[in-house]
Amino acid sequence: MSAHESNWTLRRLHVGELLAPEALRAREHAEACEACGAVLRSLTNEQTAFEAEVPFERFEAGVERSLARQARTSARPATRPAWAGPLMVVAASLFVLVLARPLLESGTVTRPVTGNRLKGGAGAELRIGGGVEPQRVASVDAPEALRPGERVRLGYTPETHRYVAALSVDAQGEVTPLYPESGDSLAVEPGAGQHWLPESVEFTGAGAERVVLVLTDAPVSMDALSDAARKSFAAAGRDVTRMAPLDVAGEQTQWILLKP
C-alpha cells in the first residue's frame, strides 16, 4: 500500500486547490485508504458544522433598502460612473454561505484568520463567502480579494462598548453607511460573545473598498462617521488603501477588500 497522504494534501484537496491530476490521485487514494478517507470526511464534517454558525439568509427589508439606495443615488448629480459605487445587496432566498475554510498549515491556500481583537477584549470579524470557494475570514493585515458573487457579513464582540456602526469607502472616496444607513449608531445586541450585523453585503464595481466597523460607548451619527471617513481619505492622498483610522471616539477595525 502506498504511503498515506499528508494532512496538507488532504486539506488542499478538500478546498479544491490541487491540480486535476494530483486531485484525482489523492481522491482515489482517500477512497481506498481508511485513514486518509477518515481525515477527508472529518474536514467535510467540520465545514458543515461551521456553516450552521452564521447563515447568510435573504432579508426582504434589505432588498428594499438596496433598491431605495439605488433610487437615491440616481436622483443625485452624478460625480462618477454609477457602476463604480458600492451597493448593498443581500443573498438570494435559497442562498446559504459556507462559513468554514479548513485550517491550513502553510502555502498559498487562504487560511482562516481569527477576528480582530481590540483593547479590553472587544473584537470584530468580516466573513466572506457566496462563490464556489469555501468561506473565509478576512485578514486585517492585508487586502482581501473578493471573487465574483461573494458577499460579506460583519460580526463584533462589544465587551463594554454599547454602540456599533459600519461604513465603507471605495476607491473614488464614495462613503456608504452600511449599519445603519442613517441616524445614530446601533445599540449592540445584549449578551456576551460575538454578534452579527443583519444582512450580507455585496459590493459592486471594481477596485479597492475599505470597510470600517466602529464600537463606541456613546451613540455617534452616521453623518459624523462619514465626514471622518472623507477626511481620512483626503489625508491619505485619495488612496483608500492608505487611509488612517477615523478620527472618532471608540475602537475600530478596518479591512481592505479588492473587488473583482
Secondary structure, DSSP 8 states (H G I E B T S, - for coil): ------HHHHHHHHTT-S-HHHHHHHHHHHHH-HHHHHHHHHHHHHHHHHHTTS-----HHHHHHHHHHHHHHHHS--SS-GGGS-------TT-----------SSSS------EE-GGG-EEEEEEE-SSS--EE--SSS-EE--TT-EEEEEEE-TT--EEEEEEEETT--EEEEESSSSB-EE--SSSS-EE-SS-B---SSEEEEEEEEEESS--BHHHHHHHHHHHHHHTTS-GGG----SSSSEEEEEEEEE-
